[in-house]
């Protein structure tokens, strides 16, 4: 009902209004996906640094990383590699 009322007020047919609405939703959805793709590496980096800090000294030694190196890596901002 609201779609028909909006179309009548604008002078456009309901199909034109729906086509415009679909196009707008498509643009917004595409933008949200692009933002998600851009921020995914940041989240992954943050998560990996948190996991590194949870490792005990024995496991760090096994992978050749000192506790100081792990802490140094963990305090980096998520956007820095």
N, C-alpha and C positions, 0 to 999 in steps of 0.2 A: 504494500500500500504506500509506503514512504517513497519508494522508487518512482512510482507513477506520479505522485504529487510533485516530487522534485523535477521530473521530466516535464510535467505540465507547466510548472512555474518558469522553467528555463526556455520553454518553447521547443525542446528537443523531444524526439520520440524516445520511448523507453529503451529500445534497442541501442540507440545512439548513446544514451546515458550509461547503460550497462557496459557498452564497449569502452567508453571513456573510463569508467570505474575499474574495469579489468586492466586497462593499460596502466592506470595509476598504481594499482596493487602490484602489478608486475614490476614496475620501476622500484617501488619500495622494497619488495621482496628481493630483487636483484641487489639492491644496495645493502640490505641486511646480510645477504650471503657474502658479498665482497668484504664487508667489515669482519665477518666471522673468519673468512679465509686469511685475512691480513693479521688478525690477532691470534690465530691458532699457534703459530710458532712461539709467540711470547708465553702463552699458557704452557706449552710443552716445555719450554726452557725453565720456567718457574717450577713446574712439577718435578722435573729431573733434578734441579738443585735441591729441592726439599727432600727428595729420595736420597740424594748423596749425603745429606746431613744426618739421615737416619741410620746410615751404615756404621757399624762399630769399627774400631781401629783395626781389628783383624781383617775384616773385609776390605777396608780401604787399602791396607798393605797388599792384599792379594791383587788389587787392580793397579797398584803402583801409585797411589795418591796418599799424601800425608794428611793428617787432620788439619794442619794449617792451610794446605792447598784447598781442601774441601770447604773450610770455613771462608776462605778468600773467594772462592767461586760462589758460594751460597749468598754472600752479601751483595753481589752484583745486582744492579737493577734488572728486572726481567727483560727489558728491551735491549740490553747489551749482550753481545755474544761473548 
